[in-house]
Amino acid sequence: MIERYTRPEIGAVWTDQARMEAWRRVEVAACEEMDGPTPEDLDAIRAATFTVDAVRERERVLDHDVAAFVDVLAASAGPQAGRWIHYGLTSSDVLDTALALQLRDAGAIVLAGARGLVAALAAQARAHVDTVCVGRTHGVHAEPMTFGIKLAGFAFEAHRNLERLDRAFAQASVGALSGAVGTYAATSPDFERRVLARLGLPAEDVSTQVVPRDRLAGLLQAIALAGAGLERLATEVRHLQRTEVREAEEPFRSGAQKGSSAMPHKRNPITTERITGLARVLRGNAQAAVEDVALWHERDISHSGAERVIVPDSTILLDYMQHLAVRVVSGLVVHPDRMRANLELTHGALFSQRALLALVAAGMSRDEAYRIVQEDAQRAWDTGTPLRDLLAARELPLDLDAVFNLAPYTAHAREIVGRLDAISA
C-alpha cells in the first residue's frame, strides 16, 4: 500500500524485513524440534542472520525467494549447522506459517482500531440520545427520531464487524508443516504440532501443500464487509454535511486546513469521501481472494502474486479507514439547531402517521383516514401551509396537541441507546 494510506505500526508488519523475519522464526522453530541438530548447531541457527538485500541478490540467481532466503540463512549459520535449515520442509510450510504469524500481528492492530470505533460511536450516541433530528427514507423526510438512535445503529454494526474480524483473523492465522503434498513424508504430524506450539499457532487440519485459501478469502470478505460499514457511516456524514442539510460535519481545522485551492469558503467532507473510495478497493481485493481459492490439485502458485498485494493492502487500508472514522466520529460537529429547523421543512407533514392512527382509533376506516391525511399532508408540503391548520379546518375528531407532539418519537430513545451498554462501557 502506498505510504499515504499506511500507518506505521501496521506498515511494519508487512515490510520485506518483517516477512523474512517471520520466515526465520519458522525455520528456527523447526530446527529446534528436529532430532538432528546438536546444541551447538542450534546456537548457530538461532544466531544466523540475513539481510533483505542479500536475499534479493541471491534470488536474482535462483529466481526463488524462499530458496534464496534459505541459502543466505544457512550460510550465516555455517556449513555444519546450516544444513539443518529447511530440512524436510517445503516452501509453503514456511510461507503459510509465516503468513499466519503476520496475520496474527496485523489482526491485533486492526481489532484494536475496530474496538476504538465502537467506543467512539457509542460515546457520541449517548451524548446525543435526546438530540431530535429527522429520520429519512429514500432520502426523503420520514419521521422524527434522535441522532443518538442513528449513531447507536452504527455502533452496533461496528461491533458486529469487530466480532466478524476477530473470528476471521483467528481462522486465517493457522500454520502447516506437512511437506510436499501434505503427507508428512519427510516429517510427521507430531513434528508439526511441536513446531506450531513454539510459534503459538493452531494447525491446519488437512493441508495439501498449502493452507486452503478459503481461509484468506473469508478474512478478506470480513475486511470488505467492515469497509462497507465504514462506507455506510461515511455516506451518512457526507449527506448530513451538504449545505442544504448541514446537520453534522466532519471536523475542520480552521485557520490551517484548506477545503479548496480555489474557493476559500469550502469545507468539504474529504475524509468520509476518502473512506468511501477506499471501501471499493477492499471489495475488489475480496473478489480477488475468492478467485484464489481454486488451485490446481494439491497446489499451484496462481494465488501467490495476488496475495502479496491484497492481503497486506487490505489490512493496511482497513486500519487506516478505521483511524479516519474514529477521528470523524470523535470530532463530529453536530448542529442541533439545524436539525430542529429541518424538522419544519415539510410544515408538519412528517406527523402524518400519528394523524392517520388517531383517525382510525376514532372510528374512521383506514383507507378513508389515509386519503384525508395524505391529501392534507401533500398540500402542506406543496403550499407551505401547516398540516395542523389544514386538519383543524376539517373539524375532525382529533386531539391536535397529541398528534403534533415530538414526545412519542423520543420516548424510547434512552432505552434504545441504553442497549449499547452490552457492547461498550
C-alpha positions in Angstrom: 0.0 0.0 0.0 1.2 3.5 -0.8 2.7 5.4 2.1 -0.2 7.9 2.2 -2.6 5.3 3.5 -0.2 3.3 5.6 0.0 3.8 9.3 3.5 3.0 10.7 2.5 0.2 13.2 0.7 -2.0 10.7 3.0 -1.0 7.8 5.9 -2.5 9.8 4.1 -5.9 9.9 4.3 -6.1 6.1 7.8 -4.9 5.2 10.2 -7.3 3.4 12.2 -7.3 6.6 9.2 -8.4 8.7 8.2 -11.0 6.2 11.6 -12.6 6.1 11.9 -12.4 9.9 8.7 -14.4 10.1 10.3 -16.9 7.8 13.4 -17.0 10.0 11.2 -17.7 13.1 9.6 -20.6 11.4 12.9 -22.1 10.2 14.4 -21.7 13.7 11.4 -23.3 15.4 11.5 -26.2 13.0 15.2 -26.8 13.7 14.5 -26.7 17.5 12.1 -29.6 17.1 14.4 -31.7 14.9 16.4 -34.7 16.2 19.5 -34.0 14.2 20.9 -30.6 15.3 23.3 -30.6 18.2 23.1 -27.9 20.9 26.0 -26.1 19.2 24.1 -26.3 15.9 21.0 -24.8 17.4 23.0 -22.0 18.9 24.4 -21.2 15.4 21.0 -21.5 13.8 19.4 -19.1 16.4 22.2 -16.6 15.8 22.0 -16.8 12.0 21.1 -13.6 10.3 20.0 -12.3 6.9 19.6 -9.0 5.1 16.9 -8.3 2.6 19.5 -7.1 0.1 21.4 -10.4 0.4 18.3 -12.4 -0.2 17.3 -10.3 -3.2 20.8 -10.7 -4.7 20.6 -14.5 -4.3 17.1 -14.5 -5.7 18.4 -12.9 -8.9 20.3 -16.1 -9.4 17.8 -18.7 -8.2 14.5 -17.0 -9.2 13.0 -18.4 -6.0 12.6 -16.2 -2.9 12.4 -18.9 -0.2 15.3 -20.9 -1.7 17.3 -17.7 -1.7 16.4 -16.9 1.9 17.4 -20.5 3.0 20.8 -20.2 1.2 21.5 -16.8 2.9 20.4 -18.0 6.4 22.2 -21.3 6.1 25.4 -19.6 5.0 25.2 -17.4 8.1 24.8 -20.4 10.4 27.8 -22.1 8.8 28.0 -25.4 6.9 27.6 -27.7 9.8 24.6 -26.1 11.4 23.2 -24.6 8.2 22.5 -28.0 6.6 19.5 -28.4 9.1 17.8 -25.2 8.0 14.7 -26.1 5.9 15.4 -29.8 6.4 12.3 -31.8 5.5 10.3 -28.6 4.7 8.8 -27.2 1.5 8.4 -23.6 0.7 4.7 -23.4 1.5 5.4 -24.8 5.0 7.4 -21.6 5.7 5.4 -19.2 3.6 2.0 -20.1 5.0 3.1 -20.5 8.6 5.0 -17.2 8.5 1.9 -15.5 6.9 -0.1 -16.7 9.9 2.3 -15.0 12.2 2.0 -11.8 10.3 -1.8 -12.0 10.2 -1.9 -12.5 13.9 0.1 -9.3 14.4 -1.9 -7.4 11.8 -5.1 -8.7 13.4 -4.2 -7.3 16.8 -3.8 -3.8 15.3 -7.0 -4.0 13.2 -9.1 -5.3 16.1 -7.8 -2.5 18.4 -8.9 0.0 15.8 -12.3 -1.7 15.5 -12.8 -1.5 19.2 -11.9 2.2 19.2 -14.6 2.8 16.5 -17.3 1.1 18.6 -16.3 3.1 21.6 -16.3 6.4 19.7 -19.7 5.8 18.1 -21.2 4.7 21.4 -19.9 7.8 23.2 -21.5 10.1 20.6 -24.7 8.1 20.6 -25.0 8.6 24.4 -24.1 12.3 24.0 -26.9 12.8 21.5 -29.6 10.4 22.9 -32.1 13.3 23.2 -30.9 15.3 20.1 -34.0 15.4 17.9 -33.5 15.1 14.1 -35.5 13.9 11.2 -35.3 10.3 10.0 -35.1 9.9 6.3 -36.1 7.0 4.0 -35.3 7.2 0.3 -33.5 10.4 1.2 -36.9 11.9 2.0 -38.1 13.1 5.4 -40.0 10.3 7.1 -40.5 10.8 10.9 -38.6 12.4 13.8 -36.0 10.4 15.7 -32.9 11.2 17.7 -29.4 11.5 16.5 -28.4 9.2 19.3 -30.6 6.4 17.9 -29.0 6.9 14.5 -25.5 6.6 15.9 -26.3 3.6 18.1 -27.2 1.7 15.0 -23.8 2.4 13.5 -22.2 1.4 16.8 -23.9 -2.0 16.8 -22.9 -2.5 13.1 -19.3 -1.6 14.0 -19.4 -4.2 16.9 -20.7 -6.9 14.5 -17.8 -6.1 12.2 -15.4 -6.3 15.2 -16.7 -9.8 16.0 -16.5 -10.9 12.4 -13.0 -9.6 12.1 -12.0 -11.3 15.3 -13.3 -14.7 14.0 -11.8 -14.1 10.5 -8.3 -13.3 11.7 -8.4 -16.3 14.1 -9.5 -18.8 11.4 -6.9 -17.5 8.9 -4.0 -17.5 11.3 -3.1 -21.2 11.1 0.1 -22.9 10.2 1.1 -26.1 8.4 4.3 -28.1 8.1 3.1 -31.1 6.3 5.5 -31.3 3.4 5.4 -31.5 -0.3 1.8 -32.7 -0.8 0.7 -32.6 2.8 1.6 -36.2 3.7 4.3 -35.5 6.3 6.6 -37.9 4.3 9.7 -36.1 5.4 8.4 -35.0 8.9 5.4 -36.1 11.0 2.2 -34.7 12.4 3.8 -34.6 15.8 6.7 -32.6 14.5 4.2 -30.1 13.0 2.3 -29.9 16.4 5.5 -29.2 18.3 6.8 -26.5 15.9 3.5 -24.7 15.8 3.2 -24.9 19.6 6.5 -23.0 19.7 5.0 -20.4 17.4 1.7 -20.2 19.2 -0.3 -21.2 16.1 -3.0 -23.8 15.6 -2.5 -26.3 12.8 -4.5 -26.7 9.6 -6.5 -29.9 9.7 -5.6 -31.0 6.2 -3.1 -29.0 4.2 -2.4 -30.2 0.6 0.9 -28.3 0.2 -0.8 -25.1 1.2 -3.2 -23.9 3.8 -6.6 -23.8 1.9 -7.2 -20.4 0.5 -10.9 -20.2 1.6 -9.4 -19.0 5.0 -7.9 -15.9 3.4 -11.0 -15.4 1.3 -13.0 -15.4 4.5 -10.7 -12.9 6.1 -10.8 -10.5 3.1 -14.6 -10.9 2.9 -14.8 -9.8 6.6 -12.5 -6.9 5.9 -14.6 -5.8 2.9 -17.7 -6.0 5.0 -16.1 -3.9 7.7 -15.2 -1.5 5.0 -18.8 -1.4 3.7 -19.9 -0.5 7.3 -17.4 2.4 7.3 -18.7 3.5 3.9 -22.2 3.5 5.2 -21.2 5.7 8.1 -19.2 7.9 5.8 -22.0 8.3 3.4 -24.3 9.4 6.2 -21.9 12.1 7.3 -21.5 13.2 3.7 -25.2 13.6 3.2 -25.6 15.4 6.5 -22.8 17.8 5.6 -24.5 19.0 2.4 -25.1 22.8 2.5 -28.8 22.3 2.2 -28.9 19.9 5.2 -25.9 20.8 7.4 -26.9 18.8 10.4 -23.4 17.4 11.1 -20.0 18.0 9.7 -16.5 16.4 9.7 -14.1 18.2 12.0 -12.3 21.0 10.2 -9.1 22.7 11.4 -10.0 26.4 10.9 -7.0 28.6 10.1 -4.9 25.6 8.9 -6.9 23.2 6.8 -8.0 24.3 3.2 -11.2 22.9 1.7 -10.5 24.1 -1.8 -7.5 25.5 -3.6 -9.8 28.0 -5.4 -12.8 28.6 -3.1 -11.8 29.7 0.5 -15.3 29.1 1.9 -15.3 25.4 1.2 -15.4 22.8 4.0 -15.6 19.6 2.0 -16.3 16.1 3.5 -12.9 14.8 2.2 -12.2 12.3 4.9 -15.5 10.5 4.6 -15.2 10.6 0.8 -11.8 9.0 1.2 -13.3 6.3 3.3 -16.0 5.7 0.6 -13.4 5.4 -2.1 -11.1 3.0 -0.2 -14.0 0.7 0.7 -14.3 0.0 -3.0 -10.7 -1.2 -3.1 -11.4 -3.6 -0.2 -14.3 -5.1 -2.1 -12.1 -5.6 -5.2 -9.5 -7.3 -3.1 -12.1 -9.6 -1.5 -13.1 -10.7 -5.0 -9.5 -11.5 -5.9 -9.3 -13.5 -2.7 -12.3 -15.6 -3.7 -10.7 -16.2 -7.1 -7.6 -17.5 -5.3 -9.5 -20.4 -3.7 -9.5 -22.8 -6.6 -5.9 -24.0 -7.1 -4.8 -26.9 -9.3 -4.7 -30.2 -7.4 -2.5 -30.0 -4.3 -1.1 -26.6 -5.1 -0.1 -24.1 -7.7 1.1 -20.5 -7.3 -1.7 -18.7 -9.2 -2.7 -17.3 -5.8 0.7 -16.1 -4.7 1.1 -12.9 -6.7 -2.4 -11.6 -5.9 -2.0 -12.4 -2.2 1.3 -10.4 -1.9 -0.8 -7.4 -2.8 -4.3 -7.9 -1.5 -3.6 -9.3 2.0 -1.2 -6.6 3.2 -3.1 -3.9 1.4 -6.5 -4.9 2.8 -5.3 -5.0 6.4 -3.4 -1.7 6.0 -6.4 0.0 4.4 -8.9 -1.1 7.0 -6.6 0.0 9.8 -6.3 3.4 8.1 -10.0 3.7 7.4 -10.9 2.9 10.9 -8.5 5.5 12.1 -10.1 8.1 9.9 -13.6 7.0 11.0 -12.7 7.4 14.7 -11.3 10.8 14.0 -14.5 11.9 12.2 -16.9 10.4 14.8 -14.9 11.8 17.8 -14.7 15.3 16.3 -18.1 15.3 14.6 -19.6 18.8 14.6 -23.3 18.4 15.3 -25.8 21.2 14.7 -29.0 20.5 16.7 -30.5 23.9 15.6 -30.3 22.9 12.0 -31.8 19.5 12.9 -34.7 21.3 14.5 -35.1 23.7 11.6 -35.1 20.8 9.1 -37.9 19.2 11.0 -40.1 22.1 9.9 -39.3 21.8 6.1 -42.5 19.7 5.4 -44.7 22.0 7.6 -45.7 19.2 9.8 -46.3 16.6 7.1 -44.0 14.2 9.0 -46.6 13.8 11.7 -48.9 12.2 9.1 -48.8 8.7 10.6 -49.9 10.0 14.0 -52.8 11.8 12.4 -53.7 8.6 10.5 -53.7 6.4 13.5 -55.7 8.9 15.6 -58.4 9.0 13.0 -58.5 5.2 12.8 -58.7 5.0 16.6 -61.6 7.4 16.5 -63.6 5.0 14.3 -62.7 6.0 10.7 -61.8 3.3 8.2 -58.0 3.2 7.5 -58.5 3.9 3.7 -60.6 6.9 4.3 -58.3 8.2 7.0 -55.3 7.6 4.8 -56.7 9.6 1.9 -57.7 12.6 4.1 -54.3 12.8 5.7 -52.4 12.2 2.5 -54.3 15.0 0.7 -53.6 17.5 3.5 -50.0 16.4 4.1 -49.2 16.8 0.4 -50.9 20.2 0.4 -48.9 21.2 3.5 -45.7 20.2 1.8 -46.5 21.8 -1.6 -48.0 25.1 -0.3 -46.2 25.7 2.9 -49.5 25.6 4.9 -49.0 23.9 8.3 -50.6 20.4 8.3 -52.0 21.2 11.7 -54.0 24.1 10.3 -55.3 22.1 7.4 -56.5 19.3 9.6 -58.0 21.8 12.1 -60.1 23.2 9.2 -61.7 19.8 8.6 -63.1 19.7 12.2 -62.0 16.1 12.5 -62.2 14.1 15.8 -58.5 14.8 16.5 -56.5 16.0 19.6 -54.1 18.0 17.6 -51.8 18.7 20.5 -51.4 14.9 20.9 -50.9 14.4 17.1 -48.3 17.2 16.7 -46.1 16.1 19.6 -42.5 15.0 19.4 -42.5 13.1 22.6 -43.6 9.7 21.2 -40.7 9.8 18.7 -38.2 10.2 21.5 -39.9 8.3 24.3 -37.8 5.1 23.9 -34.6 6.7 22.8 -32.8 6.2 26.1 -33.9 2.5 26.1 -32.6 2.0 22.6 -29.3 3.8 23.1 -29.0 2.1 26.5 -28.6 -1.2 24.7 -25.1 -0.1 23.9 -24.2 -1.0 27.5 -24.0 -4.6 26.3 -21.1 -3.8 23.9 -19.4 -0.7 25.2 -18.8 0.5 28.7 
